[in-house]
Amino acid sequence: MYLFLHKKICMIAFLISLLLCAAVVMSGCSQNEQVSGNSKSNAGQQQDTKNKKATIIFNFKSGSLDPHNGFAALQAGVVETLVRLDEKLEIKPWLATKWEAKGDRTWVFTIRDGVTFQDGTKVDAAAVKASFERGIAASDKLASALKIASMKADGQQLTIVTKEPHPALPSELVSPYASVISVEAEKKMGTKAFNNAPVGTGPFKVKQFTPNIEILLERYDGYWDGKAKLNEVSFKFNEDGNVRALALQSKEADIVYQVPAETVEAIQKDSQLKVDSVPGLRVHFLLYNHQKPLFQDVKVRKAIDLLLDRESIANDIMLGNATPANGPFNTRLPFGSKEPIHKLNIAEAKKLLEEAGFKAGADGKLTKDGKPLTLEVLTYKGRPELPLIAQLLQSDAAKAGVTMQIKMVEDVDTYLRENKDWDLVTYSNLSAPRGDGGFYLNSAFIPGGSLNPTHINNDKVNEVVARLNATADMQKRVQLTQEAVSIINREVFHSFAVYPNIIVGVNKRVVDWKPGATEYYIVTNKMDVK
């Protein structure tokens, strides 16, 4: 029954989007005319080989290109980091050619020689040091991740001393917030102008930026790793999944991130298009509001967890483009949990809620002290499957006597910070973006963490993560990560639903490009169109 309703809802949504988008398809299929800007040429038309262009649509908007507070500049190929992850999720050199630990708090990085910023100035250790100082001042996330006590620049050698033993420092430098920018260029331009067109070391520089709409990129011919094959790239933002899919099908876009699963079959019927469904490093989950007394009761959290139908989410909502989750980290990762997947169990959920003091009335609805158990579930449309997960949860919760009211919000992270009245949210995070579990454990479960909006604070988790942070041996790090996850699962701080694939629609005219698991490296100097 749910699958039928799901398909019907998706079809209606798609048809509505089709009608709403029809008038703007001719100018780029964006919600606003500005999206097309100066790049109205049809991606499917034959293009001059001397003026190669590509159009990409990403599923989350960005109001700023400040690299130290967002991902967009790195994704768009404007900036780069000292190190990066390869396809095997191993740390590899990028702007740094090598690095070495000197004791347990000192690291020496050799900055690649011959690299210039997009204004032609040389990149040396002093420039990287200035960029890190700027980033640490601008981003609490970066400051807490790097734990830098001091830095010293000497030619191409950058020496970093951390506040405490920090064996994970190289992996933390994968973060987009650690991107290297020209501080001198910002001084000349002013911060506001710079955040609209940051000067980095990437293969493309910003020609024009329309906040939340489009970055128009042009090739930087002085790029250290070889001039890009494309002359221009239009990197657009659109949070409506059906609009993104339609843009691909109409050939207005070459690459579209996170096309809705229900549109994949139709897209693949077009011989000019393909869909890549790539296992990623993300987890979809229920984030509970631990600041509410209700969710401080582990029995309530366990009950809601048992109302989450992971199999149906993976098979009926994601249509096979996801796998059920048993913790924050994908089971295919070395540090993923080996525990069994929790199954839907409405009867057991109801029993746990009754043990927590709720009673079923004549109508079957649970109440406590005369008040019905009614929960507000937040969701957002940037990932089209999340509202559907909320609807499925709402349906199964009703069978246990729990009323769930779904509320759609625009900027979910801002809403979580500024409001305390919500109960839970269908949420999504990159849980292993550094190829290691330490980042997410520190960010999501330690007090003050950037991904811990409800201030989870558990002594057992804190102790295990502290040992993890001081451990360099990879096998021990895997063991400690799994130990922390076991506690997290037992306490049900969150309910992890599925590990979604990255579903990317691609026009076959695009060559020498494929999506990666990290979602970081999208625009490259190697990508081309034919």
MIDREN-506939 format. One record per residue (C-alpha): z, y negated, x. Coordinates in steps of 0.2 Angstrom, whole numbers. Layout:
N
<rec c3="Z" c2="Y" c1="X"/>
...
! end
This chain:
530
<rec c3="0" c2="0" c1="0"/>
<rec c3="5" c2="-12" c1="14"/>
<rec c3="-11" c2="-8" c1="24"/>
<rec c3="-22" c2="-12" c1="8"/>
<rec c3="-12" c2="-29" c1="5"/>
<rec c3="-14" c2="-33" c1="24"/>
<rec c3="-33" c2="-31" c1="24"/>
<rec c3="-34" c2="-41" c1="8"/>
<rec c3="-24" c2="-55" c1="15"/>
<rec c3="-34" c2="-55" c1="31"/>
<rec c3="-50" c2="-55" c1="22"/>
<rec c3="-45" c2="-70" c1="10"/>
<rec c3="-38" c2="-79" c1="25"/>
<rec c3="-55" c2="-76" c1="35"/>
<rec c3="-65" c2="-82" c1="20"/>
<rec c3="-55" c2="-98" c1="18"/>
<rec c3="-56" c2="-102" c1="36"/>
<rec c3="-75" c2="-98" c1="35"/>
<rec c3="-77" c2="-111" c1="21"/>
<rec c3="-66" c2="-124" c1="30"/>
<rec c3="-75" c2="-122" c1="46"/>
<rec c3="-92" c2="-122" c1="40"/>
<rec c3="-94" c2="-141" c1="41"/>
<rec c3="-88" c2="-142" c1="59"/>
<rec c3="-96" c2="-126" c1="66"/>
<rec c3="-112" c2="-137" c1="70"/>
<rec c3="-101" c2="-147" c1="82"/>
<rec c3="-91" c2="-134" c1="90"/>
<rec c3="-81" c2="-125" c1="76"/>
<rec c3="-65" c2="-135" c1="80"/>
<rec c3="-53" c2="-142" c1="68"/>
<rec c3="-56" c2="-159" c1="74"/>
<rec c3="-73" c2="-167" c1="79"/>
<rec c3="-65" c2="-172" c1="96"/>
<rec c3="-65" c2="-154" c1="102"/>
<rec c3="-84" c2="-155" c1="105"/>
<rec c3="-82" c2="-171" c1="114"/>
<rec c3="-96" c2="-172" c1="127"/>
<rec c3="-100" c2="-153" c1="126"/>
<rec c3="-109" c2="-151" c1="110"/>
<rec c3="-122" c2="-139" c1="118"/>
<rec c3="-124" c2="-122" c1="110"/>
<rec c3="-117" c2="-109" c1="121"/>
<rec c3="-130" c2="-97" c1="115"/>
<rec c3="-145" c2="-108" c1="120"/>
<rec c3="-155" c2="-106" c1="136"/>
<rec c3="-147" c2="-117" c1="149"/>
<rec c3="-154" c2="-125" c1="165"/>
<rec c3="-148" c2="-115" c1="180"/>
<rec c3="-143" c2="-131" c1="188"/>
<rec c3="-131" c2="-136" c1="174"/>
<rec c3="-122" c2="-120" c1="169"/>
<rec c3="-109" c2="-122" c1="156"/>
<rec c3="-96" c2="-111" c1="147"/>
<rec c3="-85" c2="-114" c1="133"/>
<rec c3="-68" c2="-105" c1="131"/>
<rec c3="-56" c2="-106" c1="117"/>
<rec c3="-37" c2="-103" c1="120"/>
<rec c3="-25" c2="-99" c1="106"/>
<rec c3="-11" c2="-111" c1="111"/>
<rec c3="-13" c2="-130" c1="112"/>
<rec c3="-7" c2="-141" c1="126"/>
<rec c3="-2" c2="-159" c1="124"/>
<rec c3="-1" c2="-162" c1="143"/>
<rec c3="-8" c2="-155" c1="159"/>
<rec c3="7" c2="-158" c1="169"/>
<rec c3="7" c2="-142" c1="179"/>
<rec c3="26" c2="-142" c1="182"/>
<rec c3="29" c2="-141" c1="163"/>
<rec c3="15" c2="-130" c1="156"/>
<rec c3="2" c2="-116" c1="160"/>
<rec c3="-14" c2="-125" c1="155"/>
<rec c3="-19" c2="-133" c1="171"/>
<rec c3="-17" c2="-116" c1="180"/>
<rec c3="-27" c2="-107" c1="167"/>
<rec c3="-41" c2="-120" c1="168"/>
<rec c3="-43" c2="-118" c1="186"/>
<rec c3="-37" c2="-135" c1="191"/>
<rec c3="-22" c2="-130" c1="201"/>
<rec c3="-16" c2="-115" c1="211"/>
<rec c3="0" c2="-107" c1="218"/>
<rec c3="5" c2="-101" c1="235"/>
<rec c3="4" c2="-83" c1="229"/>
<rec c3="-3" c2="-74" c1="214"/>
<rec c3="-4" c2="-57" c1="206"/>
<rec c3="-18" c2="-45" c1="208"/>
<rec c3="-25" c2="-33" c1="196"/>
<rec c3="-11" c2="-20" c1="201"/>
<rec c3="2" c2="-34" c1="198"/>
<rec c3="6" c2="-35" c1="217"/>
<rec c3="9" c2="-51" c1="225"/>
<rec c3="-6" c2="-57" c1="236"/>
<rec c3="-9" c2="-73" c1="246"/>
<rec c3="-17" c2="-88" c1="238"/>
<rec c3="-13" c2="-105" c1="245"/>
<rec c3="-1" c2="-97" c1="257"/>
<rec c3="-9" c2="-84" c1="269"/>
<rec c3="8" c2="-76" c1="274"/>
<rec c3="27" c2="-77" c1="272"/>
<rec c3="42" c2="-70" c1="280"/>
<rec c3="60" c2="-68" c1="277"/>
<rec c3="72" c2="-75" c1="291"/>
<rec c3="88" c2="-68" c1="285"/>
<rec c3="94" c2="-67" c1="267"/>
<rec c3="91" c2="-86" c1="263"/>
<rec c3="77" c2="-92" c1="274"/>
<rec c3="59" c2="-90" c1="270"/>
<rec c3="44" c2="-96" c1="281"/>
<rec c3="27" c2="-99" c1="272"/>
<rec c3="11" c2="-102" c1="281"/>
<rec c3="0" c2="-114" c1="271"/>
<rec c3="-19" c2="-109" c1="271"/>
<rec c3="-28" c2="-121" c1="283"/>
<rec c3="-44" c2="-129" c1="277"/>
<rec c3="-39" c2="-132" c1="259"/>
<rec c3="-41" c2="-149" c1="252"/>
<rec c3="-35" c2="-157" c1="235"/>
<rec c3="-49" c2="-163" c1="223"/>
<rec c3="-48" c2="-180" c1="230"/>
<rec c3="-52" c2="-174" c1="247"/>
<rec c3="-35" c2="-175" c1="256"/>
<rec c3="-29" c2="-161" c1="266"/>
<rec c3="-16" c2="-148" c1="260"/>
<rec c3="-2" c2="-145" c1="273"/>
<rec c3="16" c2="-140" c1="272"/>
<rec c3="22" c2="-158" c1="269"/>
<rec c3="11" c2="-159" c1="254"/>
<rec c3="17" c2="-143" c1="247"/>
<rec c3="35" c2="-148" c1="250"/>
<rec c3="32" c2="-164" c1="241"/>
<rec c3="24" c2="-154" c1="226"/>
<rec c3="39" c2="-143" c1="225"/>
<rec c3="51" c2="-157" c1="226"/>
<rec c3="41" c2="-165" c1="211"/>
<rec c3="41" c2="-149" c1="202"/>
<rec c3="60" c2="-146" c1="204"/>
<rec c3="64" c2="-163" c1="197"/>
<rec c3="52" c2="-161" c1="183"/>
<rec c3="56" c2="-144" c1="177"/>
<rec c3="73" c2="-136" c1="175"/>
<rec c3="64" c2="-119" c1="174"/>
<rec c3="57" c2="-121" c1="191"/>
<rec c3="73" c2="-127" c1="199"/>
<rec c3="83" c2="-113" c1="192"/>
<rec c3="70" c2="-100" c1="197"/>
<rec c3="67" c2="-106" c1="215"/>
<rec c3="85" c2="-110" c1="219"/>
<rec c3="80" c2="-121" c1="234"/>
<rec c3="93" c2="-129" c1="244"/>
<rec c3="82" c2="-137" c1="257"/>
<rec c3="64" c2="-137" c1="264"/>
<rec c3="56" c2="-142" c1="281"/>
<rec c3="38" c2="-145" c1="284"/>
<rec c3="30" c2="-143" c1="301"/>
<rec c3="11" c2="-143" c1="301"/>
<rec c3="5" c2="-128" c1="290"/>
<rec c3="23" c2="-120" c1="291"/>
<rec c3="34" c2="-123" c1="276"/>
<rec c3="52" c2="-117" c1="278"/>
<rec c3="63" c2="-114" c1="262"/>
<rec c3="81" c2="-111" c1="263"/>
<rec c3="88" c2="-105" c1="246"/>
<rec c3="106" c2="-109" c1="239"/>
<rec c3="110" c2="-90" c1="239"/>
<rec c3="101" c2="-74" c1="244"/>
<rec c3="85" c2="-74" c1="234"/>
<rec c3="74" c2="-59" c1="238"/>
<rec c3="63" c2="-62" c1="223"/>
<rec c3="58" c2="-80" c1="229"/>
<rec c3="39" c2="-75" c1="233"/>
<rec c3="37" c2="-67" c1="215"/>
<rec c3="45" c2="-83" c1="207"/>
<rec c3="31" c2="-93" c1="216"/>
<rec c3="18" c2="-84" c1="205"/>
<rec c3="25" c2="-96" c1="191"/>
<rec c3="12" c2="-109" c1="185"/>
<rec c3="27" c2="-121" c1="186"/>
<rec c3="26" c2="-119" c1="205"/>
<rec c3="8" c2="-125" c1="206"/>
<rec c3="3" c2="-136" c1="220"/>
<rec c3="-2" c2="-154" c1="216"/>
<rec c3="-5" c2="-170" c1="226"/>
<rec c3="10" c2="-181" c1="224"/>
<rec c3="1" c2="-195" c1="233"/>
<rec c3="-13" c2="-194" c1="220"/>
<rec c3="1" c2="-196" c1="206"/>
<rec c3="8" c2="-211" c1="215"/>
<rec c3="-9" c2="-220" c1="215"/>
<rec c3="-14" c2="-215" c1="197"/>
<rec c3="3" c2="-216" c1="188"/>
<rec c3="12" c2="-202" c1="180"/>
<rec c3="4" c2="-203" c1="163"/>
<rec c3="-14" c2="-204" c1="169"/>
<rec c3="-10" c2="-190" c1="182"/>
<rec c3="-3" c2="-178" c1="168"/>
<rec c3="-20" c2="-180" c1="159"/>
<rec c3="-30" c2="-176" c1="175"/>
<rec c3="-19" c2="-168" c1="188"/>
<rec c3="-26" c2="-167" c1="206"/>
<rec c3="-24" c2="-149" c1="212"/>
<rec c3="-33" c2="-137" c1="224"/>
<rec c3="-43" c2="-127" c1="211"/>
<rec c3="-62" c2="-124" c1="209"/>
<rec c3="-63" c2="-136" c1="194"/>
<rec c3="-56" c2="-154" c1="191"/>
<rec c3="-53" c2="-163" c1="175"/>
<rec c3="-67" c2="-174" c1="169"/>
<rec c3="-59" c2="-178" c1="152"/>
<rec c3="-44" c2="-172" c1="143"/>
<rec c3="-41" c2="-174" c1="124"/>
<rec c3="-23" c2="-168" c1="121"/>
<rec c3="-21" c2="-152" c1="110"/>
<rec c3="-40" c2="-152" c1="108"/>
<rec c3="-50" c2="-149" c1="124"/>
<rec c3="-51" c2="-150" c1="143"/>
<rec c3="-68" c2="-154" c1="150"/>
<rec c3="-69" c2="-148" c1="167"/>
<rec c3="-82" c2="-151" c1="181"/>
<rec c3="-84" c2="-141" c1="197"/>
<rec c3="-75" c2="-147" c1="213"/>
<rec c3="-88" c2="-144" c1="226"/>
<rec c3="-76" c2="-145" c1="241"/>
<rec c3="-66" c2="-129" c1="234"/>
<rec c3="-59" c2="-119" c1="249"/>
<rec c3="-64" c2="-102" c1="242"/>
<rec c3="-83" c2="-106" c1="238"/>
<rec c3="-91" c2="-118" c1="226"/>
<rec c3="-90" c2="-112" c1="208"/>
<rec c3="-105" c2="-105" c1="200"/>
<rec c3="-103" c2="-115" c1="184"/>
<rec c3="-105" c2="-134" c1="184"/>
<rec c3="-94" c2="-137" c1="169"/>
<rec c3="-82" c2="-128" c1="158"/>
<rec c3="-75" c2="-133" c1="141"/>
<rec c3="-58" c2="-126" c1="139"/>
<rec c3="-53" c2="-129" c1="120"/>
<rec c3="-37" c2="-126" c1="111"/>
<rec c3="-37" c2="-119" c1="93"/>
<rec c3="-22" c2="-110" c1="85"/>
<rec c3="-32" c2="-103" c1="70"/>
<rec c3="-37" c2="-85" c1="74"/>
<rec c3="-51" c2="-84" c1="61"/>
<rec c3="-58" c2="-101" c1="67"/>
<rec c3="-58" c2="-94" c1="85"/>
<rec c3="-67" c2="-78" c1="79"/>
<rec c3="-80" c2="-88" c1="69"/>
<rec c3="-83" c2="-99" c1="85"/>
<rec c3="-87" c2="-84" c1="95"/>
<rec c3="-98" c2="-76" c1="81"/>
<rec c3="-108" c2="-92" c1="79"/>
<rec c3="-111" c2="-93" c1="98"/>
<rec c3="-101" c2="-109" c1="99"/>
<rec c3="-89" c2="-101" c1="111"/>
<rec c3="-92" c2="-89" c1="126"/>
<rec c3="-74" c2="-83" c1="128"/>
<rec c3="-61" c2="-83" c1="114"/>
<rec c3="-43" c2="-77" c1="117"/>
<rec c3="-33" c2="-67" c1="104"/>
<rec c3="-46" c2="-64" c1="91"/>
<rec c3="-37" c2="-57" c1="76"/>
<rec c3="-37" c2="-38" c1="76"/>
<rec c3="-46" c2="-37" c1="59"/>
<rec c3="-61" c2="-47" c1="66"/>
<rec c3="-64" c2="-35" c1="81"/>
<rec c3="-75" c2="-23" c1="71"/>
<rec c3="-87" c2="-37" c1="65"/>
<rec c3="-88" c2="-45" c1="82"/>
<rec c3="-93" c2="-29" c1="90"/>
<rec c3="-107" c2="-26" c1="78"/>
<rec c3="-116" c2="-41" c1="86"/>
<rec c3="-126" c2="-34" c1="101"/>
<rec c3="-123" c2="-51" c1="111"/>
<rec c3="-104" c2="-50" c1="110"/>
<rec c3="-90" c2="-38" c1="115"/>
<rec c3="-71" c2="-37" c1="114"/>
<rec c3="-60" c2="-33" c1="128"/>
<rec c3="-43" c2="-26" c1="123"/>
<rec c3="-32" c2="-26" c1="138"/>
<rec c3="-14" c2="-20" c1="140"/>
<rec c3="-4" c2="-36" c1="144"/>
<rec c3="13" c2="-41" c1="150"/>
<rec c3="19" c2="-48" c1="134"/>
<rec c3="31" c2="-41" c1="120"/>
<rec c3="32" c2="-46" c1="102"/>
<rec c3="50" c2="-46" c1="96"/>
<rec c3="63" c2="-52" c1="83"/>
<rec c3="74" c2="-65" c1="91"/>
<rec c3="91" c2="-67" c1="82"/>
<rec c3="101" c2="-82" c1="81"/>
<rec c3="117" c2="-77" c1="90"/>
<rec c3="125" c2="-94" c1="86"/>
<rec c3="127" c2="-88" c1="68"/>
<rec c3="142" c2="-78" c1="64"/>
<rec c3="131" c2="-65" c1="55"/>
<rec c3="121" c2="-60" c1="70"/>
<rec c3="137" c2="-59" c1="81"/>
<rec c3="140" c2="-43" c1="72"/>
<rec c3="130" c2="-29" c1="81"/>
<rec c3="130" c2="-19" c1="66"/>
<rec c3="119" c2="-32" c1="57"/>
<rec c3="107" c2="-33" c1="72"/>
<rec c3="106" c2="-14" c1="72"/>
<rec c3="102" c2="-14" c1="54"/>
<rec c3="88" c2="-26" c1="55"/>
<rec c3="81" c2="-17" c1="70"/>
<rec c3="80" c2="-1" c1="59"/>
<rec c3="70" c2="-11" c1="46"/>
<rec c3="56" c2="-15" c1="59"/>
<rec c3="42" c2="-3" c1="57"/>
<rec c3="35" c2="-2" c1="75"/>
<rec c3="22" c2="11" c1="71"/>
<rec c3="15" c2="1" c1="57"/>
<rec c3="14" c2="-15" c1="67"/>
<rec c3="4" c2="-6" c1="81"/>
<rec c3="-7" c2="4" c1="69"/>
<rec c3="-9" c2="-6" c1="53"/>
<rec c3="-7" c2="-24" c1="59"/>
<rec c3="-13" c2="-23" c1="77"/>
<rec c3="-26" c2="-9" c1="72"/>
<rec c3="-22" c2="1" c1="88"/>
<rec c3="-22" c2="-15" c1="100"/>
<rec c3="-3" c2="-13" c1="104"/>
<rec c3="9" c2="1" c1="107"/>
<rec c3="27" c2="2" c1="100"/>
<rec c3="41" c2="-6" c1="111"/>
<rec c3="57" c2="2" c1="117"/>
<rec c3="63" c2="-13" c1="126"/>
<rec c3="57" c2="-30" c1="134"/>
<rec c3="45" c2="-22" c1="147"/>
<rec c3="30" c2="-12" c1="144"/>
<rec c3="33" c2="7" c1="146"/>
<rec c3="18" c2="8" c1="158"/>
<rec c3="27" c2="-3" c1="171"/>
<rec c3="38" c2="5" c1="184"/>
<rec c3="54" c2="-4" c1="177"/>
<rec c3="50" c2="0" c1="159"/>
<rec c3="63" c2="9" c1="148"/>
<rec c3="62" c2="27" c1="146"/>
<rec c3="72" c2="27" c1="130"/>
<rec c3="65" c2="33" c1="113"/>
<rec c3="56" c2="21" c1="101"/>
<rec c3="67" c2="16" c1="86"/>
<rec c3="60" c2="22" c1="70"/>
<rec c3="60" c2="14" c1="53"/>
<rec c3="76" c2="20" c1="44"/>
<rec c3="79" c2="10" c1="28"/>
<rec c3="94" c2="21" c1="22"/>
<rec c3="103" c2="20" c1="39"/>
<rec c3="100" c2="1" c1="39"/>
<rec c3="108" c2="-1" c1="22"/>
<rec c3="123" c2="10" c1="28"/>
<rec c3="126" c2="-1" c1="43"/>
<rec c3="125" c2="-17" c1="32"/>
<rec c3="138" c2="-9" c1="20"/>
<rec c3="149" c2="-5" c1="35"/>
<rec c3="147" c2="-24" c1="40"/>
<rec c3="155" c2="-28" c1="23"/>
<rec c3="140" c2="-30" c1="11"/>
<rec c3="139" c2="-21" c1="-6"/>
<rec c3="124" c2="-17" c1="-16"/>
<rec c3="124" c2="-24" c1="-34"/>
<rec c3="116" c2="-17" c1="-50"/>
<rec c3="99" c2="-25" c1="-44"/>
<rec c3="100" c2="-16" c1="-27"/>
<rec c3="103" c2="-33" c1="-18"/>
<rec c3="116" c2="-34" c1="-5"/>
<rec c3="130" c2="-47" c1="-6"/>
<rec c3="146" c2="-52" c1="3"/>
<rec c3="159" c2="-63" c1="-5"/>
<rec c3="148" c2="-65" c1="-19"/>
<rec c3="134" c2="-72" c1="-9"/>
<rec c3="117" c2="-62" c1="-7"/>
<rec c3="111" c2="-57" c1="10"/>
<rec c3="96" c2="-70" c1="12"/>
<rec c3="89" c2="-73" c1="29"/>
<rec c3="77" c2="-86" c1="35"/>
<rec c3="63" c2="-79" c1="45"/>
<rec c3="53" c2="-91" c1="56"/>
<rec c3="35" c2="-87" c1="61"/>
<rec c3="20" c2="-96" c1="68"/>
<rec c3="1" c2="-94" c1="68"/>
<rec c3="-3" c2="-96" c1="86"/>
<rec c3="-3" c2="-77" c1="87"/>
<rec c3="-10" c2="-71" c1="70"/>
<rec c3="-1" c2="-55" c1="70"/>
<rec c3="16" c2="-63" c1="70"/>
<rec c3="16" c2="-69" c1="52"/>
<rec c3="10" c2="-52" c1="46"/>
<rec c3="24" c2="-44" c1="56"/>
<rec c3="36" c2="-55" c1="46"/>
<rec c3="28" c2="-50" c1="30"/>
<rec c3="30" c2="-32" c1="34"/>
<rec c3="48" c2="-34" c1="39"/>
<rec c3="51" c2="-44" c1="23"/>
<rec c3="44" c2="-30" c1="12"/>
<rec c3="54" c2="-16" c1="21"/>
<rec c3="70" c2="-27" c1="20"/>
<rec c3="69" c2="-29" c1="2"/>
<rec c3="70" c2="-10" c1="0"/>
<rec c3="87" c2="-11" c1="8"/>
<rec c3="93" c2="-25" c1="-3"/>
<rec c3="90" c2="-39" c1="10"/>
<rec c3="80" c2="-54" c1="5"/>
<rec c3="70" c2="-63" c1="18"/>
<rec c3="62" c2="-80" c1="16"/>
<rec c3="47" c2="-83" c1="28"/>
<rec c3="45" c2="-101" c1="35"/>
<rec c3="29" c2="-105" c1="45"/>
<rec c3="33" c2="-118" c1="59"/>
<rec c3="21" c2="-128" c1="70"/>
<rec c3="29" c2="-129" c1="87"/>
<rec c3="41" c2="-114" c1="87"/>
<rec c3="50" c2="-118" c1="103"/>
<rec c3="54" c2="-136" c1="99"/>
<rec c3="60" c2="-130" c1="82"/>
<rec c3="72" c2="-117" c1="90"/>
<rec c3="79" c2="-131" c1="101"/>
<rec c3="81" c2="-144" c1="88"/>
<rec c3="87" c2="-133" c1="73"/>
<rec c3="101" c2="-121" c1="71"/>
<rec c3="99" c2="-116" c1="52"/>
<rec c3="86" c2="-101" c1="55"/>
<rec c3="91" c2="-83" c1="56"/>
<rec c3="78" c2="-74" c1="66"/>
<rec c3="60" c2="-77" c1="72"/>
<rec c3="45" c2="-66" c1="75"/>
<rec c3="42" c2="-71" c1="93"/>
<rec c3="32" c2="-67" c1="109"/>
<rec c3="35" c2="-69" c1="127"/>
<rec c3="27" c2="-64" c1="143"/>
<rec c3="41" c2="-52" c1="149"/>
<rec c3="34" c2="-47" c1="166"/>
<rec c3="23" c2="-62" c1="172"/>
<rec c3="29" c2="-60" c1="190"/>
<rec c3="26" c2="-41" c1="191"/>
<rec c3="45" c2="-39" c1="191"/>
<rec c3="59" c2="-38" c1="178"/>
<rec c3="70" c2="-51" c1="186"/>
<rec c3="62" c2="-67" c1="179"/>
<rec c3="64" c2="-62" c1="161"/>
<rec c3="81" c2="-55" c1="162"/>
<rec c3="87" c2="-71" c1="170"/>
<rec c3="78" c2="-82" c1="158"/>
<rec c3="81" c2="-73" c1="142"/>
<rec c3="99" c2="-65" c1="144"/>
<rec c3="109" c2="-76" c1="156"/>
<rec c3="117" c2="-92" c1="150"/>
<rec c3="107" c2="-107" c1="153"/>
<rec c3="91" c2="-97" c1="155"/>
<rec c3="75" c2="-106" c1="149"/>
<rec c3="71" c2="-92" c1="137"/>
<rec c3="89" c2="-90" c1="130"/>
<rec c3="89" c2="-103" c1="115"/>
<rec c3="103" c2="-94" c1="106"/>
<rec c3="115" c2="-93" c1="122"/>
<rec c3="117" c2="-75" c1="124"/>
<rec c3="131" c2="-71" c1="136"/>
<rec c3="136" c2="-54" c1="140"/>
<rec c3="148" c2="-49" c1="154"/>
<rec c3="140" c2="-32" c1="157"/>
<rec c3="122" c2="-39" c1="158"/>
<rec c3="127" c2="-54" c1="169"/>
<rec c3="135" c2="-42" c1="181"/>
<rec c3="120" c2="-31" c1="183"/>
<rec c3="108" c2="-45" c1="184"/>
<rec c3="118" c2="-53" c1="198"/>
<rec c3="117" c2="-37" c1="208"/>
<rec c3="98" c2="-37" c1="204"/>
<rec c3="96" c2="-55" c1="210"/>
<rec c3="104" c2="-50" c1="227"/>
<rec c3="94" c2="-34" c1="229"/>
<rec c3="77" c2="-33" c1="239"/>
<rec c3="74" c2="-15" c1="239"/>
<rec c3="61" c2="-11" c1="225"/>
<rec c3="68" c2="6" c1="220"/>
<rec c3="85" c2="-2" c1="217"/>
<rec c3="78" c2="-16" c1="208"/>
<rec c3="69" c2="-4" c1="196"/>
<rec c3="85" c2="5" c1="193"/>
<rec c3="95" c2="-11" c1="190"/>
<rec c3="82" c2="-18" c1="178"/>
<rec c3="83" c2="-2" c1="168"/>
<rec c3="102" c2="-2" c1="168"/>
<rec c3="101" c2="-20" c1="161"/>
<rec c3="88" c2="-15" c1="148"/>
<rec c3="99" c2="-1" c1="142"/>
<rec c3="113" c2="-13" c1="139"/>
<rec c3="102" c2="-25" c1="130"/>
<rec c3="95" c2="-11" c1="119"/>
<rec c3="112" c2="-4" c1="115"/>
<rec c3="118" c2="-21" c1="110"/>
<rec c3="102" c2="-26" c1="101"/>
<rec c3="101" c2="-43" c1="107"/>
<rec c3="83" c2="-44" c1="102"/>
<rec c3="73" c2="-31" c1="92"/>
<rec c3="57" c2="-27" c1="102"/>
<rec c3="43" c2="-23" c1="91"/>
<rec c3="26" c2="-19" c1="101"/>
<rec c3="18" c2="-22" c1="117"/>
<rec c3="2" c2="-31" c1="111"/>
<rec c3="-15" c2="-30" c1="120"/>
<rec c3="-24" c2="-46" c1="125"/>
<rec c3="-39" c2="-46" c1="113"/>
<rec c3="-53" c2="-57" c1="120"/>
<rec c3="-70" c2="-59" c1="112"/>
<rec c3="-83" c2="-62" c1="125"/>
<rec c3="-102" c2="-67" c1="124"/>
<rec c3="-111" c2="-55" c1="135"/>
<rec c3="-120" c2="-70" c1="144"/>
<rec c3="-104" c2="-72" c1="153"/>
<rec c3="-104" c2="-61" c1="170"/>
<rec c3="-92" c2="-59" c1="184"/>
<rec c3="-77" c2="-62" c1="173"/>
<rec c3="-64" c2="-51" c1="164"/>
<rec c3="-47" c2="-55" c1="156"/>
<rec c3="-32" c2="-50" c1="166"/>
<rec c3="-14" c2="-44" c1="161"/>
<rec c3="-5" c2="-60" c1="166"/>
<rec c3="-15" c2="-73" c1="155"/>
<rec c3="-13" c2="-85" c1="170"/>
<rec c3="-30" c2="-84" c1="179"/>
<rec c3="-44" c2="-88" c1="166"/>
<rec c3="-56" c2="-101" c1="174"/>
<rec c3="-62" c2="-95" c1="191"/>
<rec c3="-75" c2="-100" c1="204"/>
<rec c3="-83" c2="-83" c1="202"/>
<rec c3="-87" c2="-83" c1="183"/>
<rec c3="-105" c2="-86" c1="179"/>
<rec c3="-117" c2="-86" c1="164"/>
<rec c3="-134" c2="-79" c1="162"/>
! end
